């Protein structure tokens, strides 16, 4: 199941993309599919026809995991 994430890189704008599995504590790289900026625009230092990018974990400051539409429907707020 792919995860949608926001990848915060040191000294660079945040990148949104998808990963196949969450990184383990022994991983040294992370592979992102469909990399783009948070507003949907292309990342300026990546060629437009690139579909996957591999970053070293040492460049990553933070990884945010976004909810999928399926998970969002499972848990909702109940208001009485």
Backbone as a printed PyTorch tensor [residue, N CA C, xyz], in Angstrom:
tensor([[[  0.8460,  -1.1700,   0.0000],
         [  0.0000,   0.0000,   0.0000],
         [  0.8970,   1.2410,   0.0000]],

        [[  0.7940,   2.0550,  -1.0210],
         [  1.6470,   3.2590,  -1.0470],
         [  1.1910,   4.2860,  -0.0110]],

        [[  2.1650,   5.0040,   0.5250],
         [  1.9100,   6.0590,   1.4940],
         [  2.1820,   7.4030,   0.8360]],

        [[  1.3120,   8.3700,   1.0390],
         [  1.5660,   9.7380,   0.5930],
         [  2.3000,  10.4370,   1.7290]],

        [[  3.3950,  11.1100,   1.3750],
         [  4.2120,  11.7390,   2.4130],
         [  4.5990,  13.1570,   2.0170]],

        [[  5.0090,  13.9220,   3.0250],
         [  5.6820,  15.1990,   2.8130],
         [  7.0890,  15.0060,   3.3450]],

        [[  8.0630,  15.1950,   2.4760],
         [  9.4610,  15.0090,   2.8180],
         [ 10.0930,  16.3790,   3.0330]],

        [[ 10.5670,  16.6300,   4.2380],
         [ 11.2180,  17.8980,   4.5650],
         [ 12.7210,  17.6870,   4.4490]],

        [[ 13.3250,  18.3540,   3.4740],
         [ 14.7570,  18.2240,   3.2280],
         [ 15.4910,  19.4120,   3.8250]],

        [[ 16.6770,  19.1830,   4.3240],
         [ 17.4770,  20.2510,   4.9110],
         [ 17.8260,  21.2970,   3.8630]],

        [[ 17.3990,  22.5370,   4.0930],
         [ 17.7420,  23.6420,   3.1990],
         [ 16.9830,  23.6950,   1.8860]],

        [[ 15.9470,  22.8830,   1.7200],
         [ 15.1700,  22.8320,   0.4810],
         [ 13.6860,  22.9180,   0.8150]],

        [[ 12.8530,  23.2890,  -0.1750],
         [ 11.4060,  23.2640,   0.0650],
         [ 10.9160,  21.8280,   0.2570]],

        [[  9.8140,  21.6690,   0.9690],
         [  9.2260,  20.3460,   1.2060],
         [  8.7530,  19.7250,  -0.1040]],

        [[  8.8760,  18.4080,  -0.1910],
         [  8.4920,  17.6580,  -1.3870],
         [  7.4010,  16.6630,  -1.0100]],

        [[  6.3500,  16.6140,  -1.8150],
         [  5.2610,  15.6570,  -1.6270],
         [  5.4610,  14.5190,  -2.6210]],

        [[  5.1300,  13.3070,  -2.2050],
         [  5.2510,  12.1610,  -3.0970],
         [  4.6990,  10.9150,  -2.4380]],

        [[  4.9150,   9.7870,  -3.0800],
         [  4.4380,   8.5120,  -2.5790],
         [  5.6150,   7.5660,  -2.3880]],

        [[  5.5220,   6.7260,  -1.3410],
         [  6.5070,   5.6810,  -1.1010],
         [  5.7680,   4.3660,  -0.9400]],

        [[  6.4220,   3.2630,  -1.2870],
         [  5.7960,   1.9460,  -1.1980],
         [  5.7420,   1.4380,   0.2400]],

        [[  6.7880,   1.6880,   1.0140],
         [  6.7980,   1.2680,   2.4140],
         [  7.5580,   2.2900,   3.2400]],

        [[  7.2350,   2.3400,   4.5090],
         [  7.8800,   3.2930,   5.3980],
         [  9.3390,   2.9120,   5.5960]],

        [[ 10.2220,   3.9010,   5.6980],
         [ 11.6420,   3.5870,   5.8860],
         [ 11.9040,   2.9400,   7.2470]],

        [[ 12.8600,   2.0280,   7.2470],
         [ 13.2710,   1.3670,   8.4840],
         [ 14.4480,   2.1450,   9.0810]],

        [[ 14.7500,   1.8880,  10.3270],
         [ 15.8490,   2.6220,  10.9530],
         [ 17.2170,   2.2450,  10.3860]],

        [[ 17.3130,   1.1760,   9.6020],
         [ 18.5750,   0.7860,   8.9830],
         [ 18.7240,   1.3180,   7.5530]],

        [[ 17.6770,   1.9130,   6.9900],
         [ 17.7240,   2.4280,   5.6140],
         [ 18.6500,   3.6380,   5.5260]],

        [[ 19.3200,   3.7470,   4.3920],
         [ 20.1920,   4.9000,   4.1520],
         [ 19.6680,   5.7890,   3.0300]],

        [[ 18.6580,   5.2930,   2.3010],
         [ 18.0440,   6.0660,   1.2140],
         [ 16.5310,   5.9680,   1.3110]],

        [[ 15.8450,   6.9040,   0.6540],
         [ 14.3910,   6.8630,   0.5340],
         [ 14.0360,   7.1510,  -0.9220]],

        [[ 13.1560,   6.3380,  -1.4930],
         [ 12.7370,   6.4930,  -2.8840],
         [ 11.3260,   7.0640,  -2.9210]],

        [[ 11.1650,   8.2030,  -3.5930],
         [  9.8860,   8.9070,  -3.6880],
         [  9.3830,   8.8260,  -5.1180]],

        [[  8.1290,   8.4460,  -5.3010],
         [  7.4900,   8.4530,  -6.6250],
         [  6.6980,   9.7410,  -6.7890]],

        [[  6.6290,  10.2450,  -8.0020],
         [  5.8750,  11.4480,  -8.3500],
         [  6.2270,  12.6460,  -7.4570]],

        [[  7.5040,  13.0070,  -7.3790],
         [  7.8930,  14.1320,  -6.5170],
         [  7.3490,  15.4540,  -7.0480]],

        [[  6.8380,  16.2890,  -6.1410],
         [  6.3050,  17.5940,  -6.5060],
         [  6.3250,  18.4780,  -5.2650]],

        [[  6.2020,  19.7690,  -5.4580],
         [  6.1090,  20.6760,  -4.3300],
         [  4.7280,  20.5690,  -3.7120]],

        [[  4.5560,  21.1430,  -2.5360],
         [  3.2700,  21.0380,  -1.8370],
         [  2.1320,  21.6670,  -2.6230]],

        [[  2.4320,  22.6600,  -3.4540],
         [  1.3800,  23.2980,  -4.2540],
         [  1.1550,  22.5910,  -5.5900]],

        [[  1.8250,  21.4430,  -5.8020],
         [  1.6370,  20.6580,  -7.0250],
         [  2.5830,  21.0020,  -8.1550]],

        [[  3.3910,  22.0260,  -7.9950],
         [  4.3330,  22.4240,  -9.0460],
         [  5.5390,  21.4960,  -9.0540]],

        [[  6.2730,  21.5350, -10.1840],
         [  7.4870,  20.7320, -10.3130],
         [  8.5690,  21.2470,  -9.3750]],

        [[  9.3930,  20.3330,  -8.9000],
         [ 10.5590,  20.7030,  -8.0840],
         [ 11.6110,  21.2500,  -9.0480]],

        [[ 12.1180,  22.4590,  -8.7770],
         [ 12.9590,  23.1610,  -9.7430],
         [ 14.2600,  22.4370, -10.0980]],

        [[ 14.8020,  21.6120,  -9.2310],
         [ 16.0710,  20.9360,  -9.5130],
         [ 15.8970,  19.4960, -10.0240]],

        [[ 14.6430,  19.0950, -10.2890],
         [ 14.3590,  17.7670, -10.8440],
         [ 13.7860,  17.9500, -12.2430]],

        [[ 14.2750,  17.1720, -13.1900],
         [ 13.7820,  17.2370, -14.5620],
         [ 12.2890,  16.8910, -14.6180]],

        [[ 11.5320,  17.5240, -15.5200],
         [ 10.0700,  17.3200, -15.5710],
         [  9.6190,  15.8790, -15.8490]],

        [[ 10.4160,  15.0830, -16.5600],
         [  9.9980,  13.7210, -16.9180],
         [ 10.4190,  12.6630, -15.8920]],

        [[ 10.9820,  13.0660, -14.7590],
         [ 11.4130,  12.1370, -13.7100],
         [ 10.1980,  11.6830, -12.8960]],

        [[ 10.0790,  10.3610, -12.6700],
         [  8.9460,   9.8310, -11.9040],
         [  9.3570,   9.3060, -10.5330]],

        [[ 10.6470,   9.0150, -10.3230],
         [ 11.1370,   8.5460,  -9.0220],
         [ 12.4560,   9.2330,  -8.7050]],

        [[ 12.6250,   9.5650,  -7.4200],
         [ 13.8580,  10.1860,  -6.9570],
         [ 14.3260,   9.4490,  -5.7050]],

        [[ 15.6380,   9.2490,  -5.6030],
         [ 16.2330,   8.6070,  -4.4330],
         [ 17.0220,   9.6620,  -3.6700]],

        [[ 16.6590,   9.8630,  -2.3970],
         [ 17.3730,  10.8130,  -1.5480],
         [ 18.0760,  10.0580,  -0.4300]],

        [[ 19.2600,  10.5270,  -0.0360],
         [ 19.8880,   9.9220,   1.1470],
         [ 19.1400,  10.3790,   2.4020]],

        [[ 18.9520,   9.4720,   3.3280],
         [ 18.2470,   9.7810,   4.5740],
         [ 18.9630,  10.9070,   5.3250]],

        [[ 20.2620,  11.0410,   5.1470],
         [ 21.0160,  12.0810,   5.8540],
         [ 20.5650,  13.4910,   5.4610]],

        [[ 19.9260,  13.6630,   4.3040],
         [ 19.4140,  14.9630,   3.8570],
         [ 17.9980,  15.2410,   4.3560]],

        [[ 17.3450,  14.2270,   4.9440],
         [ 15.9510,  14.3420,   5.3680],
         [ 15.8930,  14.8310,   6.8130]],

        [[ 15.1400,  15.9070,   7.0240],
         [ 14.9460,  16.4280,   8.3760],
         [ 13.7120,  15.7980,   9.0310]],

        [[ 12.6670,  15.5640,   8.2270],
         [ 11.3960,  15.1000,   8.7770],
         [ 10.5700,  14.4650,   7.6640]],

        [[  9.8210,  13.4210,   8.0030],
         [  8.8820,  12.7990,   7.0660],
         [  7.4980,  12.8390,   7.7020]],

        [[  6.5320,  13.4540,   7.0040],
         [  5.1430,  13.4610,   7.4520],
         [  4.3610,  12.4760,   6.6010]],

        [[  3.5440,  11.6450,   7.2420],
         [  2.7250,  10.6660,   6.5380],
         [  1.3050,  11.2000,   6.4880]],

        [[  0.7640,  11.3310,   5.2800],
         [ -0.5720,  11.8820,   5.0870],
         [ -1.6190,  10.7780,   5.1450]],

        [[ -2.8090,  11.1280,   5.6080],
         [ -3.9170,  10.1810,   5.6440],
         [ -4.3790,   9.8720,   4.2220]],

        [[ -4.7450,   8.6260,   3.9970],
         [ -5.3430,   8.2810,   2.7170],
         [ -6.8370,   8.5590,   2.7980]],

        [[ -7.4970,   8.6090,   1.6630],
         [ -8.9400,   8.8520,   1.6410],
         [ -9.6860,   7.7320,   2.3620]],

        [[ -9.1770,   6.4810,   2.2720],
         [ -9.8190,   5.3470,   2.9370],
         [ -9.7690,   5.5190,   4.4580]],

        [[ -8.6030,   5.9120,   4.9890],
         [ -8.4630,   6.0890,   6.4280],
         [ -9.3260,   7.2420,   6.9200]],

        [[ -9.4500,   8.2640,   6.1050],
         [-10.2410,   9.4260,   6.4920],
         [-11.7130,   9.0570,   6.6650]],

        [[-12.1990,   8.1280,   5.8440],
         [-13.5910,   7.7030,   5.9340],
         [-13.8370,   6.7530,   7.1040]],

        [[-12.8110,   6.0470,   7.5680],
         [-12.9860,   5.1170,   8.6610],
         [-13.2470,   5.8060,   9.9860]],

        [[-12.5430,   6.8780,  10.2340],
         [-12.6750,   7.5830,  11.5100],
         [-13.1920,   8.9760,  11.2260]],

        [[-14.2870,   9.3100,  11.8280],
         [-14.8570,  10.6280,  11.6390],
         [-15.2820,  11.2200,  12.9630]],

        [[-15.6110,  12.4650,  12.9380],
         [-16.0530,  13.1280,  14.1410],
         [-17.5520,  12.8980,  14.3130]],

        [[-17.9550,  12.6380,  15.5430],
         [-19.3660,  12.4460,  15.8580],
         [-19.8060,  13.6460,  16.6740]],

        [[-20.8180,  14.2740,  16.2030],
         [-21.3250,  15.4570,  16.8960],
         [-22.7510,  15.2090,  17.3350]],

        [[-23.0100,  15.4130,  18.5890],
         [-24.3620,  15.1800,  19.1040],
         [-25.0640,  16.4740,  19.3630]]])
